[in-house]
Amino acid sequence: MKEERYYLSVDEYEQGILLRALNDKKSDLIKQGKSTDAVDELIVKVGKAPTKKFKVLERSCADAR
């Protein structure tokens, strides 16, 4: 069975927020003496995520009818 993947669209500011939150979580886990492996992997994925340009088409509710 193929692994399901999820994609998020974030700007640089939001990426920074994600990295800071993950780093804070890692610090908390270290203080508790717990493993940080999963958080470390996420930090790398978020930090090295490729950028891709795409267009977002916006429609109003009236257009959907």
N, CA, C and O atoms as a Tripos MOL2 file, in Angstrom:
@<TRIPOS>MOLECULE
protein
  260   259    65     0     0
PROTEIN
NO_CHARGES

@<TRIPOS>ATOM
      1 N           0.8430   -1.1790    0.0000 N.3       1 MET1
      2 CA          0.0000    0.0000    0.0000 C.3       1 MET1
      3 C           0.8920    1.2490    0.0000 C.2       1 MET1
      4 O           1.8820    1.3180    0.7280 O.2       1 MET1
      5 N           0.5320    2.2060   -0.8090 N.am      2 LYS2
      6 CA          1.3190    3.4210   -0.9440 C.3       2 LYS2
      7 C           1.0910    4.3410    0.2580 C.2       2 LYS2
      8 O          -0.0310    4.4970    0.7400 O.2       2 LYS2
      9 N           2.1880    4.9420    0.7260 N.am      3 GLU3
     10 CA          2.1190    5.8490    1.8680 C.3       3 GLU3
     11 C           1.4040    7.1410    1.4720 C.2       3 GLU3
     12 O           1.6990    7.7330    0.4340 O.2       3 GLU3
     13 N           0.4680    7.5660    2.3090 N.am      4 GLU4
     14 CA         -0.2470    8.8100    2.0610 C.3       4 GLU4
     15 C           0.6320    9.9920    2.4190 C.2       4 GLU4
     16 O           1.3090    9.9690    3.4470 O.2       4 GLU4
     17 N           0.6330   11.0370    1.5780 N.am      5 ARG5
     18 CA          1.4330   12.2200    1.8370 C.3       5 ARG5
     19 C           0.5280   13.4370    1.8890 C.2       5 ARG5
     20 O          -0.5130   13.4890    1.2340 O.2       5 ARG5
     21 N           0.9440   14.4110    2.6790 N.am      6 TYR6
     22 CA          0.2080   15.6530    2.8080 C.3       6 TYR6
     23 C           1.1200   16.8020    2.4240 C.2       6 TYR6
     24 O           2.3060   16.7910    2.7560 O.2       6 TYR6
     25 N           0.5850   17.7900    1.7300 N.am      7 TYR7
     26 CA          1.3520   18.9510    1.3180 C.3       7 TYR7
     27 C           0.7280   20.1950    1.9200 C.2       7 TYR7
     28 O          -0.4910   20.3640    1.9140 O.2       7 TYR7
     29 N           1.5810   21.0600    2.4400 N.am      8 LEU8
     30 CA          1.1310   22.3210    3.0220 C.3       8 LEU8
     31 C           1.7060   23.4650    2.2120 C.2       8 LEU8
     32 O           2.8260   23.3850    1.7050 O.2       8 LEU8
     33 N           0.9450   24.5080    2.0980 N.am      9 SER9
     34 CA          1.4280   25.7080    1.4370 C.3       9 SER9
     35 C           1.6330   26.7680    2.5110 C.2       9 SER9
     36 O           0.6720   27.2410    3.1190 O.2       9 SER9
     37 N           2.8930   27.1390    2.7400 N.am     10 VAL10
     38 CA          3.2080   28.1490    3.7460 C.3      10 VAL10
     39 C           4.1990   29.1530    3.1610 C.2      10 VAL10
     40 O           4.9840   28.8220    2.2730 O.2      10 VAL10
     41 N           4.1500   30.3780    3.6680 N.am     11 ASP11
     42 CA          5.1280   31.3710    3.2330 C.3      11 ASP11
     43 C           6.3230   31.3350    4.1940 C.2      11 ASP11
     44 O           6.3470   30.5410    5.1340 O.2      11 ASP11
     45 N           7.3070   32.2000    3.9500 N.am     12 GLU12
     46 CA          8.5230   32.1950    4.7770 C.3      12 GLU12
     47 C           8.2150   32.4750    6.2450 C.2      12 GLU12
     48 O           8.8070   31.8610    7.1320 O.2      12 GLU12
     49 N           7.3020   33.3870    6.4990 N.am     13 TYR13
     50 CA          6.9330   33.7310    7.8720 C.3      13 TYR13
     51 C           6.3340   32.5170    8.5890 C.2      13 TYR13
     52 O           6.7100   32.2030    9.7190 O.2      13 TYR13
     53 N           5.4070   31.8490    7.9240 N.am     14 GLU14
     54 CA          4.7680   30.6670    8.5180 C.3      14 GLU14
     55 C           5.7680   29.5310    8.7000 C.2      14 GLU14
     56 O           5.6880   28.7860    9.6780 O.2      14 GLU14
     57 N           6.7070   29.3910    7.7680 N.am     15 GLN15
     58 CA          7.7380   28.3700    7.9080 C.3      15 GLN15
     59 C           8.5830   28.6520    9.1500 C.2      15 GLN15
     60 O           8.9560   27.7320    9.8780 O.2      15 GLN15
     61 N           8.8780   29.9200    9.3820 N.am     16 GLY16
     62 CA          9.6320   30.2980   10.5700 C.3      16 GLY16
     63 C           8.8880   29.9620   11.8480 C.2      16 GLY16
     64 O           9.4830   29.5030   12.8230 O.2      16 GLY16
     65 N           7.5790   30.1930   11.8380 N.am     17 ILE17
     66 CA          6.7480   29.8570   13.0050 C.3      17 ILE17
     67 C           6.7850   28.3580   13.2560 C.2      17 ILE17
     68 O           6.9220   27.9200   14.3980 O.2      17 ILE17
     69 N           6.6650   27.5680   12.1880 N.am     18 LEU18
     70 CA          6.7180   26.1050   12.3340 C.3      18 LEU18
     71 C           8.0470   25.6510   12.9230 C.2      18 LEU18
     72 O           8.0820   24.8100   13.8210 O.2      18 LEU18
     73 N           9.1340   26.2090   12.4140 N.am     19 LEU19
     74 CA         10.4640   25.8190   12.9040 C.3      19 LEU19
     75 C          10.6410   26.2070   14.3690 C.2      19 LEU19
     76 O          11.1920   25.4340   15.1530 O.2      19 LEU19
     77 N          10.1770   27.4010   14.7430 N.am     20 ARG20
     78 CA         10.2940   27.8270   16.1360 C.3      20 ARG20
     79 C           9.4620   26.9240   17.0600 C.2      20 ARG20
     80 O           9.9170   26.5470   18.1390 O.2      20 ARG20
     81 N           8.2540   26.5860   16.6310 N.am     21 ALA21
     82 CA          7.3940   25.7180   17.4420 C.3      21 ALA21
     83 C           8.0130   24.3320   17.6060 C.2      21 ALA21
     84 O           7.9810   23.7550   18.6940 O.2      21 ALA21
     85 N           8.5760   23.8010   16.5210 N.am     22 LEU22
     86 CA          9.2260   22.4950   16.6020 C.3      22 LEU22
     87 C          10.4590   22.5480   17.4920 C.2      22 LEU22
     88 O          10.7240   21.6110   18.2460 O.2      22 LEU22
     89 N          11.2080   23.6330   17.4080 N.am     23 ASN23
     90 CA         12.3860   23.7790   18.2590 C.3      23 ASN23
     91 C          11.9870   23.8890   19.7320 C.2      23 ASN23
     92 O          12.6470   23.3170   20.6000 O.2      23 ASN23
     93 N          10.9100   24.6220   20.0140 N.am     24 ASP24
     94 CA         10.4070   24.7180   21.3910 C.3      24 ASP24
     95 C           9.9760   23.3440   21.9030 C.2      24 ASP24
     96 O          10.2520   22.9880   23.0480 O.2      24 ASP24
     97 N           9.2990   22.5780   21.0500 N.am     25 LYS25
     98 CA          8.8690   21.2200   21.4240 C.3      25 LYS25
     99 C          10.0740   20.3370   21.7020 C.2      25 LYS25
    100 O          10.0730   19.5570   22.6540 O.2      25 LYS25
    101 N          11.1070   20.4610   20.8670 N.am     26 LYS26
    102 CA         12.3270   19.6790   21.0620 C.3      26 LYS26
    103 C          12.9660   20.0280   22.4060 C.2      26 LYS26
    104 O          13.4090   19.1360   23.1300 O.2      26 LYS26
    105 N          13.0160   21.3070   22.7400 N.am     27 SER27
    106 CA         13.5870   21.7400   24.0190 C.3      27 SER27
    107 C          12.7990   21.1500   25.1900 C.2      27 SER27
    108 O          13.3850   20.6960   26.1730 O.2      27 SER27
    109 N          11.4710   21.1580   25.0800 N.am     28 ASP28
    110 CA         10.6320   20.5820   26.1410 C.3      28 ASP28
    111 C          10.9050   19.0810   26.2980 C.2      28 ASP28
    112 O          11.0000   18.5760   27.4170 O.2      28 ASP28
    113 N          11.0290   18.3790   25.1770 N.am     29 LEU29
    114 CA         11.2940   16.9410   25.2370 C.3      29 LEU29
    115 C          12.6580   16.6540   25.8580 C.2      29 LEU29
    116 O          12.8080   15.6960   26.6150 O.2      29 LEU29
    117 N          13.6440   17.4750   25.5420 N.am     30 ILE30
    118 CA         14.9780   17.3050   26.1270 C.3      30 ILE30
    119 C          14.9140   17.4960   27.6390 C.2      30 ILE30
    120 O          15.5180   16.7270   28.3870 O.2      30 ILE30
    121 N          14.1840   18.5200   28.0950 N.am     31 LYS31
    122 CA         14.0370   18.7710   29.5340 C.3      31 LYS31
    123 C          13.3770   17.5920   30.2430 C.2      31 LYS31
    124 O          13.6900   17.2920   31.3950 O.2      31 LYS31
    125 N          12.4440   16.9150   29.5270 N.am     32 GLN32
    126 CA         11.7390   15.7680   30.0980 C.3      32 GLN32
    127 C          12.5340   14.4790   29.9540 C.2      32 GLN32
    128 O          12.1320   13.4420   30.4820 O.2      32 GLN32
    129 N          13.6500   14.5310   29.2500 N.am     33 GLY33
    130 CA         14.4750   13.3410   29.0490 C.3      33 GLY33
    131 C          13.8990   12.3700   28.0400 C.2      33 GLY33
    132 O          14.2050   11.1780   28.0830 O.2      33 GLY33
    133 N          13.0670   12.8620   27.1290 N.am     34 LYS34
    134 CA         12.4420   12.0050   26.1290 C.3      34 LYS34
    135 C          13.1610   12.1140   24.7860 C.2      34 LYS34
    136 O          13.9420   13.0390   24.5620 O.2      34 LYS34
    137 N          12.8920   11.1780   23.9140 N.am     35 SER35
    138 CA         13.5040   11.1380   22.5900 C.3      35 SER35
    139 C          12.9810   12.2830   21.7190 C.2      35 SER35
    140 O          11.7980   12.6210   21.7560 O.2      35 SER35
    141 N          13.8850   12.8660   20.9400 N.am     36 THR36
    142 CA         13.5150   13.9710   20.0490 C.3      36 THR36
    143 C          13.6250   13.5730   18.5810 C.2      36 THR36
    144 O          13.5950   14.4430   17.7110 O.2      36 THR36
    145 N          13.7510   12.2950   18.2880 N.am     37 ASP37
    146 CA         13.9810   11.8230   16.9220 C.3      37 ASP37
    147 C          12.9000   12.2890   15.9410 C.2      37 ASP37
    148 O          13.2180   12.7850   14.8600 O.2      37 ASP37
    149 N          11.6370   12.1330   16.3110 N.am     38 ALA38
    150 CA         10.5450   12.5060   15.4030 C.3      38 ALA38
    151 C          10.5410   14.0070   15.1420 C.2      38 ALA38
    152 O          10.3330   14.4430   14.0100 O.2      38 ALA38
    153 N          10.7690   14.7910   16.1800 N.am     39 VAL39
    154 CA         10.7860   16.2450   16.0290 C.3      39 VAL39
    155 C          11.9880   16.6670   15.1860 C.2      39 VAL39
    156 O          11.8860   17.5750   14.3620 O.2      39 VAL39
    157 N          13.1240   16.0040   15.3960 N.am     40 ASP40
    158 CA         14.3150   16.3060   14.6000 C.3      40 ASP40
    159 C          14.0480   16.0800   13.1050 C.2      40 ASP40
    160 O          14.4500   16.8910   12.2710 O.2      40 ASP40
    161 N          13.3800   14.9910   12.7770 N.am     41 GLU41
    162 CA         13.0660   14.6910   11.3860 C.3      41 GLU41
    163 C          12.1540   15.7580   10.7900 C.2      41 GLU41
    164 O          12.3360   16.1660    9.6430 O.2      41 GLU41
    165 N          11.1730   16.2080   11.5710 N.am     42 LEU42
    166 CA         10.2670   17.2440   11.0850 C.3      42 LEU42
    167 C          10.9820   18.5700   10.8820 C.2      42 LEU42
    168 O          10.6990   19.2900    9.9240 O.2      42 LEU42
    169 N          11.9030   18.8970   11.7760 N.am     43 ILE43
    170 CA         12.6630   20.1400   11.6310 C.3      43 ILE43
    171 C          13.4320   20.1210   10.3060 C.2      43 ILE43
    172 O          13.4570   21.1210    9.5880 O.2      43 ILE43
    173 N          14.0500   19.0000    9.9880 N.am     44 VAL44
    174 CA         14.7950   18.8860    8.7430 C.3      44 VAL44
    175 C          13.8480   19.0020    7.5470 C.2      44 VAL44
    176 O          14.1570   19.7020    6.5830 O.2      44 VAL44
    177 N          12.6970   18.3230    7.6010 N.am     45 LYS45
    178 CA         11.7470   18.3660    6.4900 C.3      45 LYS45
    179 C          11.2200   19.7770    6.2560 C.2      45 LYS45
    180 O          11.1400   20.2310    5.1140 O.2      45 LYS45
    181 N          10.8640   20.4630    7.3230 N.am     46 VAL46
    182 CA         10.3350   21.8240    7.1820 C.3      46 VAL46
    183 C          11.4300   22.7770    6.7170 C.2      46 VAL46
    184 O          11.1890   23.6450    5.8770 O.2      46 VAL46
    185 N          12.6240   22.6170    7.2600 N.am     47 GLY47
    186 CA         13.7260   23.5050    6.9090 C.3      47 GLY47
    187 C          14.2230   23.3420    5.4870 C.2      47 GLY47
    188 O          14.6560   24.3120    4.8650 O.2      47 GLY47
    189 N          14.1640   22.1230    4.9640 N.am     48 LYS48
    190 CA         14.6690   21.8530    3.6160 C.3      48 LYS48
    191 C          13.5510   21.6660    2.5920 C.2      48 LYS48
    192 O          13.7970   21.1700    1.4920 O.2      48 LYS48
    193 N          12.3440   22.0520    2.9400 N.am     49 ALA49
    194 CA         11.2180   21.8780    2.0260 C.3      49 ALA49
    195 C          11.4400   22.6920    0.7610 C.2      49 ALA49
    196 O          11.7930   23.8690    0.8370 O.2      49 ALA49
    197 N          11.2370   22.0800   -0.4010 N.am     50 PRO50
    198 CA         11.4400   22.8140   -1.6490 C.3      50 PRO50
    199 C          10.3460   23.8560   -1.8620 C.2      50 PRO50
    200 O           9.2300   23.7160   -1.3610 O.2      50 PRO50
    201 N          10.6820   24.8870   -2.6040 N.am     51 THR51
    202 CA          9.6860   25.8950   -2.9410 C.3      51 THR51
    203 C           9.1490   25.6010   -4.3310 C.2      51 THR51
    204 O           9.8610   25.0890   -5.1950 O.2      51 THR51
    205 N           7.9020   25.9290   -4.5270 N.am     52 LYS52
    206 CA          7.2680   25.7050   -5.8140 C.3      52 LYS52
    207 C           6.2660   26.8280   -6.0340 C.2      52 LYS52
    208 O           5.4510   27.1270   -5.1600 O.2      52 LYS52
    209 N           6.3310   27.4390   -7.1920 N.am     53 LYS53
    210 CA          5.3860   28.5040   -7.5130 C.3      53 LYS53
    211 C           4.1200   27.8800   -8.0880 C.2      53 LYS53
    212 O           4.1790   26.9470   -8.8890 O.2      53 LYS53
    213 N           2.9870   28.4070   -7.6710 N.am     54 PHE54
    214 CA          1.7180   27.9570   -8.2100 C.3      54 PHE54
    215 C           0.7060   29.0780   -8.0820 C.2      54 PHE54
    216 O           0.8800   30.0010   -7.2860 O.2      54 PHE54
    217 N          -0.3290   28.9900   -8.8560 N.am     55 LYS55
    218 CA         -1.3730   30.0040   -8.8300 C.3      55 LYS55
    219 C          -2.5320   29.4990   -7.9820 C.2      55 LYS55
    220 O          -2.8760   28.3170   -7.9990 O.2      55 LYS55
    221 N          -3.1190   30.4220   -7.2460 N.am     56 VAL56
    222 CA         -4.3050   30.1030   -6.4560 C.3      56 VAL56
    223 C          -5.4720   30.8240   -7.0990 C.2      56 VAL56
    224 O          -5.4730   32.0510   -7.2050 O.2      56 VAL56
    225 N          -6.4500   30.0750   -7.5200 N.am     57 LEU57
    226 CA         -7.6390   30.6560   -8.1170 C.3      57 LEU57
    227 C          -8.6790   30.8210   -7.0340 C.2      57 LEU57
    228 O          -9.0680   29.8590   -6.3700 O.2      57 LEU57
    229 N          -9.1240   32.0510   -6.8630 N.am     58 GLU58
    230 CA        -10.1280   32.3190   -5.8420 C.3      58 GLU58
    231 C         -11.4710   32.4960   -6.4990 C.2      58 GLU58
    232 O         -11.5970   33.1720   -7.5200 O.2      58 GLU58
    233 N         -12.4690   31.8850   -5.9070 N.am     59 ARG59
    234 CA        -13.8360   32.0410   -6.3990 C.3      59 ARG59
    235 C         -14.7030   32.4900   -5.2460 C.2      59 ARG59
    236 O         -14.5090   32.0660   -4.1070 O.2      59 ARG59
    237 N         -15.6430   33.3360   -5.5410 N.am     60 SER60
    238 CA        -16.5680   33.7550   -4.4940 C.3      60 SER60
    239 C         -17.6510   32.6890   -4.3530 C.2      60 SER60
    240 O         -17.7740   31.8060   -5.2020 O.2      60 SER60
    241 N         -18.4160   32.7730   -3.3040 N.am     61 CYS61
    242 CA        -19.4990   31.7990   -3.0720 C.3      61 CYS61
    243 C         -20.5320   31.8560   -4.1880 C.2      61 CYS61
    244 O         -21.1220   30.8350   -4.5410 O.2      61 CYS61
    245 N         -20.7540   33.0380   -4.7440 N.am     62 ALA62
    246 CA        -21.7280   33.1900   -5.8230 C.3      62 ALA62
    247 C         -21.2790   32.4320   -7.0700 C.2      62 ALA62
    248 O         -22.1150   31.9110   -7.8070 O.2      62 ALA62
    249 N         -19.9620   32.3640   -7.3160 N.am     63 ASP63
    250 CA        -19.4580   31.6570   -8.4820 C.3      63 ASP63
    251 C         -19.6680   30.1610   -8.3780 C.2      63 ASP63
    252 O         -19.7890   29.4850   -9.4000 O.2      63 ASP63
    253 N         -19.7130   29.6300   -7.1740 N.am     64 ALA64
    254 CA        -19.8200   28.1930   -6.9560 C.3      64 ALA64
    255 C         -21.2200   27.6720   -7.2300 C.2      64 ALA64
    256 O         -21.4090   26.4680   -7.4040 O.2      64 ALA64
    257 N         -22.2000   28.5590   -7.2690 N.am     65 ARG65
    258 CA        -23.5950   28.1160   -7.4450 C.3      65 ARG65
    259 C         -23.9020   27.7430   -8.8240 C.2      65 ARG65
    260 O         -25.0310   27.3530   -9.1210 O.2      65 ARG65
@<TRIPOS>BOND
     1     1     2 1
     2     2     3 1
     3     3     4 2
     4     3     5 am
     5     5     6 1
     6     6     7 1
     7     7     8 2
     8     7     9 am
     9     9    10 1
    10    10    11 1
    11    11    12 2
    12    11    13 am
    13    13    14 1
    14    14    15 1
    15    15    16 2
    16    15    17 am
    17    17    18 1
    18    18    19 1
    19    19    20 2
    20    19    21 am
    21    21    22 1
    22    22    23 1
    23    23    24 2
    24    23    25 am
    25    25    26 1
    26    26    27 1
    27    27    28 2
    28    27    29 am
    29    29    30 1
    30    30    31 1
    31    31    32 2
    32    31    33 am
    33    33    34 1
    34    34    35 1
    35    35    36 2
    36    35    37 am
    37    37    38 1
    38    38    39 1
    39    39    40 2
    40    39    41 am
    41    41    42 1
    42    42    43 1
    43    43    44 2
    44    43    45 am
    45    45    46 1
    46    46    47 1
    47    47    48 2
    48    47    49 am
    49    49    50 1
    50    50    51 1
    51    51    52 2
    52    51    53 am
    53    53    54 1
    54    54    55 1
    55    55    56 2
    56    55    57 am
    57    57    58 1
    58    58    59 1
    59    59    60 2
    60    59    61 am
    61    61    62 1
    62    62    63 1
    63    63    64 2
    64    63    65 am
    65    65    66 1
    66    66    67 1
    67    67    68 2
    68    67    69 am
    69    69    70 1
    70    70    71 1
    71    71    72 2
    72    71    73 am
    73    73    74 1
    74    74    75 1
    75    75    76 2
    76    75    77 am
    77    77    78 1
    78    78    79 1
    79    79    80 2
    80    79    81 am
    81    81    82 1
    82    82    83 1
    83    83    84 2
    84    83    85 am
    85    85    86 1
    86    86    87 1
    87    87    88 2
    88    87    89 am
    89    89    90 1
    90    90    91 1
    91    91    92 2
    92    91    93 am
    93    93    94 1
    94    94    95 1
    95    95    96 2
    96    95    97 am
    97    97    98 1
    98    98    99 1
    99    99   100 2
   100    99   101 am
   101   101   102 1
   102   102   103 1
   103   103   104 2
   104   103   105 am
   105   105   106 1
   106   106   107 1
   107   107   108 2
   108   107   109 am
   109   109   110 1
   110   110   111 1
   111   111   112 2
   112   111   113 am
   113   113   114 1
   114   114   115 1
   115   115   116 2
   116   115   117 am
   117   117   118 1
   118   118   119 1
   119   119   120 2
   120   119   121 am
   121   121   122 1
   122   122   123 1
   123   123   124 2
   124   123   125 am
   125   125   126 1
   126   126   127 1
   127   127   128 2
   128   127   129 am
   129   129   130 1
   130   130   131 1
   131   131   132 2
   132   131   133 am
   133   133   134 1
   134   134   135 1
   135   135   136 2
   136   135   137 am
   137   137   138 1
   138   138   139 1
   139   139   140 2
   140   139   141 am
   141   141   142 1
   142   142   143 1
   143   143   144 2
   144   143   145 am
   145   145   146 1
   146   146   147 1
   147   147   148 2
   148   147   149 am
   149   149   150 1
   150   150   151 1
   151   151   152 2
   152   151   153 am
   153   153   154 1
   154   154   155 1
   155   155   156 2
   156   155   157 am
   157   157   158 1
   158   158   159 1
   159   159   160 2
   160   159   161 am
   161   161   162 1
   162   162   163 1
   163   163   164 2
   164   163   165 am
   165   165   166 1
   166   166   167 1
   167   167   168 2
   168   167   169 am
   169   169   170 1
   170   170   171 1
   171   171   172 2
   172   171   173 am
   173   173   174 1
   174   174   175 1
   175   175   176 2
   176   175   177 am
   177   177   178 1
   178   178   179 1
   179   179   180 2
   180   179   181 am
   181   181   182 1
   182   182   183 1
   183   183   184 2
   184   183   185 am
   185   185   186 1
   186   186   187 1
   187   187   188 2
   188   187   189 am
   189   189   190 1
   190   190   191 1
   191   191   192 2
   192   191   193 am
   193   193   194 1
   194   194   195 1
   195   195   196 2
   196   195   197 am
   197   197   198 1
   198   198   199 1
   199   199   200 2
   200   199   201 am
   201   201   202 1
   202   202   203 1
   203   203   204 2
   204   203   205 am
   205   205   206 1
   206   206   207 1
   207   207   208 2
   208   207   209 am
   209   209   210 1
   210   210   211 1
   211   211   212 2
   212   211   213 am
   213   213   214 1
   214   214   215 1
   215   215   216 2
   216   215   217 am
   217   217   218 1
   218   218   219 1
   219   219   220 2
   220   219   221 am
   221   221   222 1
   222   222   223 1
   223   223   224 2
   224   223   225 am
   225   225   226 1
   226   226   227 1
   227   227   228 2
   228   227   229 am
   229   229   230 1
   230   230   231 1
   231   231   232 2
   232   231   233 am
   233   233   234 1
   234   234   235 1
   235   235   236 2
   236   235   237 am
   237   237   238 1
   238   238   239 1
   239   239   240 2
   240   239   241 am
   241   241   242 1
   242   242   243 1
   243   243   244 2
   244   243   245 am
   245   245   246 1
   246   246   247 1
   247   247   248 2
   248   247   249 am
   249   249   250 1
   250   250   251 1
   251   251   252 2
   252   251   253 am
   253   253   254 1
   254   254   255 1
   255   255   256 2
   256   255   257 am
   257   257   258 1
   258   258   259 1
   259   259   260 2
@<TRIPOS>SUBSTRUCTURE
     1 MET1         2 RESIDUE 1 A MET
     2 LYS2         6 RESIDUE 1 A LYS
     3 GLU3        10 RESIDUE 1 A GLU
     4 GLU4        14 RESIDUE 1 A GLU
     5 ARG5        18 RESIDUE 1 A ARG
     6 TYR6        22 RESIDUE 1 A TYR
     7 TYR7        26 RESIDUE 1 A TYR
     8 LEU8        30 RESIDUE 1 A LEU
     9 SER9        34 RESIDUE 1 A SER
    10 VAL10       38 RESIDUE 1 A VAL
    11 ASP11       42 RESIDUE 1 A ASP
    12 GLU12       46 RESIDUE 1 A GLU
    13 TYR13       50 RESIDUE 1 A TYR
    14 GLU14       54 RESIDUE 1 A GLU
    15 GLN15       58 RESIDUE 1 A GLN
    16 GLY16       62 RESIDUE 1 A GLY
    17 ILE17       66 RESIDUE 1 A ILE
    18 LEU18       70 RESIDUE 1 A LEU
    19 LEU19       74 RESIDUE 1 A LEU
    20 ARG20       78 RESIDUE 1 A ARG
    21 ALA21       82 RESIDUE 1 A ALA
    22 LEU22       86 RESIDUE 1 A LEU
    23 ASN23       90 RESIDUE 1 A ASN
    24 ASP24       94 RESIDUE 1 A ASP
    25 LYS25       98 RESIDUE 1 A LYS
    26 LYS26      102 RESIDUE 1 A LYS
    27 SER27      106 RESIDUE 1 A SER
    28 ASP28      110 RESIDUE 1 A ASP
    29 LEU29      114 RESIDUE 1 A LEU
    30 ILE30      118 RESIDUE 1 A ILE
    31 LYS31      122 RESIDUE 1 A LYS
    32 GLN32      126 RESIDUE 1 A GLN
    33 GLY33      130 RESIDUE 1 A GLY
    34 LYS34      134 RESIDUE 1 A LYS
    35 SER35      138 RESIDUE 1 A SER
    36 THR36      142 RESIDUE 1 A THR
    37 ASP37      146 RESIDUE 1 A ASP
    38 ALA38      150 RESIDUE 1 A ALA
    39 VAL39      154 RESIDUE 1 A VAL
    40 ASP40      158 RESIDUE 1 A ASP
    41 GLU41      162 RESIDUE 1 A GLU
    42 LEU42      166 RESIDUE 1 A LEU
    43 ILE43      170 RESIDUE 1 A ILE
    44 VAL44      174 RESIDUE 1 A VAL
    45 LYS45      178 RESIDUE 1 A LYS
    46 VAL46      182 RESIDUE 1 A VAL
    47 GLY47      186 RESIDUE 1 A GLY
    48 LYS48      190 RESIDUE 1 A LYS
    49 ALA49      194 RESIDUE 1 A ALA
    50 PRO50      198 RESIDUE 1 A PRO
    51 THR51      202 RESIDUE 1 A THR
    52 LYS52      206 RESIDUE 1 A LYS
    53 LYS53      210 RESIDUE 1 A LYS
    54 PHE54      214 RESIDUE 1 A PHE
    55 LYS55      218 RESIDUE 1 A LYS
    56 VAL56      222 RESIDUE 1 A VAL
    57 LEU57      226 RESIDUE 1 A LEU
    58 GLU58      230 RESIDUE 1 A GLU
    59 ARG59      234 RESIDUE 1 A ARG
    60 SER60      238 RESIDUE 1 A SER
    61 CYS61      242 RESIDUE 1 A CYS
    62 ALA62      246 RESIDUE 1 A ALA
    63 ASP63      250 RESIDUE 1 A ASP
    64 ALA64      254 RESIDUE 1 A ALA
    65 ARG65      258 RESIDUE 1 A ARG
